């Protein structure tokens, strides 16, 4: 990975590279004072940083200087530009940060991102690492593909124009009593004064 150049040079295009400058509060105060006092509308802070190697450098403002360190950002940071504050265009990916006025870092990959939710995100990634056997992954992929194929088949079958339309038929079952059932009912409910009817509908005096 390419680091910052050892010395700022307009012909090298260093001023077009994007990075994040993070300063210790006392240093940040001096940087703001320098920017306000400058007659230039566009102040290039990168021109004030001189690097001795890939990761070490110095920020000099007037007769004051502070140690600077280049570290990699563990998260993806995108930068955008706009001419009217309505339409934004992606200008690049920011992958490095310059620390000024802080102690020298132990690792050259910063442990946190640039927003509060990404604090100590590298430790979080290590804690949430899950080891899944390759065989289980293959089985899950196979099951997913089978379920997807079945869903496609059912969808195709549902939309098939040759398939006859399905008709919903309501069937009601009605029980029809037999002659024996009618005679049994009559025998049970027939009083002594009521005539007795046989299966032919004739009055029978004998019971």
KOLLO-863928 format. One record per atom (N, C-alpha, C): x, y, z; residue in one letter. Coordinates in steps of 0.1 Angstrom, whole numbers, padded with zeros to 4 digits, always signed. Layout:
REM KOLLO-863928
XYZa/...
END
This chain:
REM KOLLO-863928
+0008-0012+0000x/+0000+0000+0000x/+0009+0012+0000x/+0005+0022-0008x/+0013+0034-0009x/+0011+0043+0003x/+0021+0048+0009x/+0020+0058+0020x/+0022+0072+0015x/+0022+0082+0024x/+0023+0096+0020x/+0038+0098+0015x/+0039+0108+0006x/+0052+0111+0000x/+0060+0118+0011x/+0073+0118+0010x/+0082+0123+0020x/+0081+0138+0021x/+0078+0145+0010x/+0077+0160+0011x/+0066+0164+0001x/+0059+0174+0005x/+0048+0179-0004x/+0054+0185-0017x/+0048+0182-0028x/+0052+0187-0041x/+0040+0189-0049x/+0037+0201-0054x/+0025+0204-0062x/+0025+0195-0075x/+0036+0192-0080x/+0036+0184-0093x/+0033+0169-0090x/+0034+0165-0077x/+0031+0151-0074x/+0017+0147-0073x/+0008+0158-0072x/-0006+0156-0070x/-0010+0152-0056x/-0001+0154-0046x/-0003+0151-0032x/-0015+0158-0027x/-0018+0171-0032x/-0029+0179-0026x/-0042+0173-0031x/-0042+0164-0040x/-0055+0158-0045x/-0058+0145-0037x/-0049+0140-0029x/-0051+0128-0021x/-0060+0132-0009x/-0069+0123-0006x/-0078+0125+0006x/-0074+0117+0018x/-0074+0124+0029x/-0071+0117+0042x/-0078+0125+0053x/-0078+0119+0065x/-0084+0126+0076x/-0073+0131+0085x/-0074+0143+0089x/-0064+0149+0099x/-0070+0150+0112x/-0065+0142+0122x/-0070+0143+0136x/-0059+0148+0145x/-0063+0160+0151x/-0053+0167+0159x/-0057+0166+0174x/-0047+0166+0182x/-0049+0168+0197x/-0055+0182+0199x/-0064+0184+0209x/-0071+0197+0211x/-0062+0209+0210x/-0050+0209+0216x/-0041+0220+0216x/-0036+0223+0202x/-0033+0212+0195x/-0028+0213+0181x/-0039+0218+0172x/-0051+0213+0174x/-0063+0217+0166x/-0065+0232+0168x/-0063+0238+0180x/-0065+0252+0182x/-0055+0260+0174x/-0043+0255+0173x/-0033+0263+0165x/-0036+0262+0150x/-0041+0250+0146x/-0044+0248+0132x/-0055+0258+0128x/-0065+0259+0136x/-0077+0268+0133x/-0072+0283+0133x/-0063+0286+0142x/-0058+0300+0142x/-0050+0303+0129x/-0042+0293+0124x/-0035+0294+0112x/-0044+0296+0100x/-0055+0288+0100x/-0064+0289+0088x/-0071+0302+0088x/-0075+0307+0100x/-0082+0320+0100x/-0073+0332+0097x/-0061+0331+0101x/-0051+0342+0098x/-0046+0342+0084x/-0048+0330+0076x/-0043+0329+0063x/-0051+0338+0053x/-0045+0344+0044x/-0052+0352+0034x/-0058+0344+0023x/-0052+0332+0022x/-0057+0322+0011x/-0070+0317+0015x/-0080+0316+0006x/-0092+0310+0009x/-0091+0295+0010x/-0082+0289+0003x/-0080+0275+0003x/-0066+0272+0009x/-0066+0267+0022x/-0053+0264+0029x/-0051+0249+0028x/-0039+0245+0023x/-0035+0232+0022x/-0027+0227+0034x/-0033+0221+0043x/-0026+0216+0055x/-0015+0206+0052x/-0018+0198+0041x/-0008+0188+0037x/+0006+0194+0034x/+0006+0207+0030x/+0019+0213+0027x/+0027+0216+0039x/+0021+0215+0051x/+0027+0218+0064x/+0033+0206+0070x/+0030+0194+0064x/+0035+0181+0070x/+0046+0176+0061x/+0057+0173+0068x/+0069+0167+0061x/+0072+0153+0068x/+0072+0143+0059x/+0074+0129+0064x/+0088+0125+0062x/+0093+0118+0073x/+0107+0112+0072x/+0106+0098+0067x/+0095+0091+0069x/+0093+0077+0063x/+0079+0075+0060x/+0075+0062+0059x/+0061+0059+0055x/+0051+0063+0065x/+0054+0063+0078x/+0045+0065+0089x/+0048+0076+0098x/+0060+0082+0098x/+0064+0093+0107x/+0066+0106+0100x/+0061+0117+0106x/+0063+0130+0100x/+0062+0141+0111x/+0062+0153+0106x/+0061+0165+0115x/+0052+0175+0109x/+0043+0181+0117x/+0034+0192+0113x/+0040+0205+0119x/+0044+0214+0110x/+0050+0226+0115x/+0042+0238+0111x/+0039+0247+0121x/+0032+0259+0120x/+0040+0270+0126x/+0046+0279+0119x/+0054+0289+0124x/+0067+0283+0130x/+0069+0286+0143x/+0080+0280+0150x/+0076+0268+0159x/+0064+0263+0157x/+0060+0251+0165x/+0058+0239+0156x/+0061+0228+0161x/+0060+0215+0154x/+0056+0204+0163x/+0049+0195+0157x/+0043+0183+0164x/+0045+0171+0156x/+0047+0159+0163x/+0049+0147+0156x/+0035+0142+0150x/+0037+0136+0138x/+0025+0132+0130x/+0027+0117+0126x/+0017+0109+0127x/+0017+0095+0124x/+0006+0091+0114x/+0009+0083+0104x/-0001+0079+0094x/-0005+0065+0099x/-0019+0063+0100x/-0025+0050+0103x/-0035+0047+0093x/-0038+0034+0092x/-0049+0029+0083x/-0062+0029+0091x/-0073+0033+0084x/-0086+0033+0090x/-0092+0019+0088x/-0098+0012+0099x/-0103-0001+0097x/-0117-0002+0090x/-0123+0010+0088x/-0137+0010+0082x/-0136+0016+0068x/-0146+0015+0060x/-0147+0021+0047x/-0153+0035+0049x/-0146+0045+0044x/-0150+0059+0045x/-0151+0065+0031x/-0162+0070+0027x/-0164+0076+0014x/-0165+0091+0015x/-0159+0098+0005x/-0160+0113+0005x/-0168+0117-0007x/-0176+0128-0006x/-0184+0133-0016x/-0182+0148-0018x/-0184+0153-0030x/-0184+0167-0034x/-0197+0172-0039x/-0200+0185-0037x/-0212+0190-0042x/-0210+0205-0046x/-0217+0209-0057x/-0216+0223-0061x/-0228+0231-0057x/-0239+0225-0054x/-0251+0232-0050x/-0257+0227-0036x/-0250+0218-0030x/-0254+0212-0017x/-0267+0204-0019x/-0270+0200-0031x/-0282+0192-0034x/-0278+0179-0041x/-0269+0180-0051x/-0264+0168-0058x/-0250+0166-0053x/-0248+0153-0049x/-0234+0150-0044x/-0228+0139-0053x/-0215+0140-0055x/-0207+0131-0063x/-0197+0125-0055x/-0195+0112-0056x/-0185+0105-0049x/-0171+0109-0054x/-0162+0114-0045x/-0149+0118-0048x/-0138+0108-0046x/-0141+0099-0037x/-0130+0089-0034x/-0133+0081-0021x/-0124+0072-0019x/-0124+0064-0006x/-0113+0069+0003x/-0116+0072+0015x/-0105+0076+0025x/-0101+0064+0033x/-0089+0060+0032x/-0084+0048+0039x/-0073+0051+0049x/-0069+0064+0051x/-0058+0067+0060x/-0061+0079+0068x/-0055+0080+0080x/-0057+0091+0089x/-0044+0096+0094x/-0042+0109+0096x/-0029+0114+0101x/-0032+0119+0115x/-0025+0113+0125x/-0027+0117+0139x/-0015+0127+0142x/-0019+0139+0148x/-0010+0149+0151x/-0011+0152+0166x/+0000+0152+0173x/+0000+0155+0188x/-0003+0144+0197x/-0005+0132+0191x/-0008+0120+0200x/+0004+0112+0201x/+0004+0103+0212x/+0016+0094+0213x/+0016+0084+0201x/+0028+0079+0199x/+0030+0070+0187x/+0021+0057+0189x/+0013+0054+0179x/+0005+0042+0181x/+0012+0029+0181x/+0007+0019+0188x/+0014+0006+0189x/+0012-0002+0176x/+0000+0000+0170x/-0003-0006+0157x/-0006+0004+0147x/-0003+0001+0134x/-0005+0010+0123x/-0019+0009+0117x/-0027+0000+0122x/-0041-0001+0118x/-0049+0004+0131x/-0056+0016+0129x/-0063+0022+0140x/-0074+0013+0146x/-0075+0012+0159x/-0085+0003+0165x/-0100+0007+0163x/-0102+0020+0160x/-0116+0025+0159x/-0118+0032+0146x/-0131+0033+0142x/-0135+0041+0131x/-0135+0056+0134x/-0142+0064+0126x/-0143+0079+0129x/-0156+0083+0135x/-0165+0073+0138x/-0178+0077+0144x/-0180+0069+0157x/-0188+0074+0166x/-0189+0067+0179x/-0193+0052+0178x/-0203+0048+0169x/-0206+0034+0168x/-0195+0025+0164x/-0184+0030+0158x/-0173+0022+0154x/-0161+0022+0163x/-0164+0026+0176x/-0153+0026+0186x/-0149+0012+0189x/-0136+0010+0188x/-0130-0004+0191x/-0136-0014+0182x/-0139-0011+0170x/-0146-0020+0161x/-0137-0033+0158x/-0125-0031+0158x/-0116-0043+0155x/-0118-0054+0166x/-0118-0049+0179x/-0121-0059+0189x/-0134-0065+0188x/-0144-0057+0184x/-0158-0062+0182x/-0158-0073+0171x/-0150-0071+0161x/-0150-0081+0150x/-0144-0094+0155x/-0134-0093+0163x/-0127-0105+0168x/-0136-0113+0177x/-0144-0106+0185x/-0153-0112+0195x/-0165-0119+0188x/-0170-0113+0177x/-0181-0119+0170x/-0178-0128+0159x/-0165-0132+0158x/-0161-0142+0147x/-0167-0155+0150x/-0173-0161+0140x/-0180-0174+0141x/-0173-0184+0131x/-0169-0195+0137x/-0163-0205+0128x/-0174-0216+0125x/-0178-0216+0112x/-0188-0226+0107x/-0181-0236+0098x/-0182-0249+0101x/-0176-0259+0092x/-0181-0257+0078x/-0171-0260+0068x/-0174-0259+0054x/-0186-0268+0050x/-0186-0280+0056x/-0197-0290+0053x/-0211-0284+0056x/-0212-0278+0067x/-0225-0272+0071x/-0229-0261+0061x/-0219-0253+0057x/-0222-0242+0047x/-0227-0248+0034x/-0220-0259+0030x/-0224-0266+0017x/-0239-0271+0018x/-0242-0277+0030x/-0255-0282+0032x/-0266-0271+0032x/-0262-0260+0038x/-0272-0248+0038x/-0274-0243+0024x/-0263-0242+0017x/-0264-0237+0003x/-0273-0247-0006x/-0271-0260-0004x/-0279-0270-0011x/-0294-0269-0008x/-0297-0267+0005x/-0311-0266+0010x/-0317-0253+0004x/-0309-0243+0004x/-0314-0230-0001x/-0317-0231-0016x/-0308-0237-0023x/-0310-0239-0038x/-0322-0248-0041x/-0324-0258-0033x/-0336-0267-0035x/-0349-0259-0032x/-0349-0252-0021x/-0361-0244-0018x/-0364-0233-0029x/-0353-0227-0034x/-0355-0217-0044x/-0360-0224-0057x/-0355-0236-0061x/-0360-0243-0073x/-0374-0247-0071x/-0378-0251-0059x/-0392-0255-0057x/-0402-0243-0058x/-0397-0232-0053x/-0405-0219-0054x/-0407-0215-0068x/-0396-0216-0076x/-0397-0213-0090x/-0407-0222-0098x/-0406-0235-0094x/-0415-0245-0101x/-0430-0242-0098x/-0432-0239-0085x/-0446-0236-0081x/-0451-0224-0088x/-0443-0214-0089x/-0447-0201-0095x/-0449-0204-0110x/-0441-0212-0117x/-0443-0215-0131x/-0455-0223-0133x/-0458-0232-0124x/-0470-0240-0125x/-0482-0232-0123x/-0481-0222-0114x/-0493-0214-0111x/-0496-0205-0123x/-0486-0200-0130x/-0488-0191-0141x/-0488-0198-0155x/-0489-0212-0155x/-0489-0219-0168x/-0503-0217-0175x/-0503-0212-0187x/-0516-0209-0194x/-0523-0222-0198x/-0516-0233-0200x/-0522-0246-0204x/-0529-0253-0193x/-0527-0249-0181x/-0533-0255-0169x/-0547-0251-0168x/-0557-0261-0167x/-0571-0257-0166x/-0574-0249-0153x/-0583-0240-0154x/-0586-0232-0142x/-0592-0240-0131x/-0588-0237-0119x/-0593-0245-0107x/-0607-0239-0104x/-0617-0249-0102x/-0630-0245-0098x/-0633-0250-0084x/-0638-0241-0076x/-0641-0245-0062x/-0656-0250-0062x/-0658-0262-0058x/-0672-0268-0058x/-0675-0271-0043x/-0687-0265-0039x/-0692-0268-0026x/-0701-0279-0026x/-0699-0290-0019x/-0707-0302-0019x/-0714-0303-0005x/-0727-0304-0006x/-0735-0305+0007x/-0741-0319+0007x/-0738-0326+0018x/-0743-0340+0019x/-0756-0340+0027x/-0767-0346+0021x/-0780-0346+0027x/-0784-0361+0029x/-0787-0364+0041x/-0791-0378+0045x/-0806-0380+0043x/-0810-0389+0034x/-0824-0392+0031x/-0829-0404+0039x/-0839-0402+0047x/-0844-0414+0056x/-0850-0425+0047x/-0849-0437+0052x/-0855-0448+0045x/-0869-0451+0050x/-0876-0460+0044x/-0889-0464+0048x/-0889-0470+0062x/-0879-0477+0065x/-0878-0484+0079x/-0876-0473+0089x/-0868-0463+0086x/-0866-0452+0095x/-0879-0445+0098x/-0887-0443+0088x/-0900-0436+0089x/-0910-0444+0098x/-0910-0457+0095x/-0919-0466+0103x/-0915-0466+0118x/-0902-0467+0120x/-0897-0466+0134x/-0901-0453+0141x/-0900-0442+0134x/-0903-0429+0139x/-0918-0429+0143x/-0926-0435+0134x/-0941-0434+0136x/-0945-0443+0148x/-0939-0455+0149x/-0941-0464+0160x/-0938-0457+0174x/-0927-0450+0174x/-0923-0444+0187x/-0932-0433+0190x/-0937-0425+0181x/-0945-0413+0184x/-0960-0415+0183x/-0964-0427+0179x/-0978-0430+0177x/-0985-0433+0190x/-0996-0426+0193x/-1004-0429+0205x/-1014-0440+0202x/-1022-0444+0213x/-1031-0455+0211x/-1043-0451+0202x/-1047-0438+0202x/-1058-0433+0195x/-1055-0431+0180x/-1042-0430+0177x/-1038-0427+0163x/-1037-0440+0155x/-1042-0439+0143x/-1041-0452+0134x/-1027-0455+0131x/-1025-0468+0128x/-1011-0473+0125x/-1011-0475+0110x/-1000-0469+0103x/-0998-0470+0089x/-0987-0480+0086x/-0990-0489+0076x/-0980-0498+0072x/-0971-0491+0061x/-0962-0499+0056x/-0952-0494+0046x/-0959-0490+0033x/-0971-0494+0031x/-0978-0490+0018x/-0987-0478+0020x/-0987-0473+0033x/-0995-0461+0035x/-1010-0465+0039x/-1013-0478+0041x/-1026-0482+0045x/-1028-0483+0060x/-1040-0480+0064x/-1043-0480+0078x/-1044-0495+0083x/-1037-0498+0093x/-1037-0512+0098x/-1041-0511+0113x/-1052-0518+0116x/-1057-0518+0130x/-1048-0526+0139x/-1042-0536+0133x/-1033-0544+0142x/-1019-0537+0143x/-1014-0538+0155x/-1001-0532+0158x/-0991-0543+0159x/
END
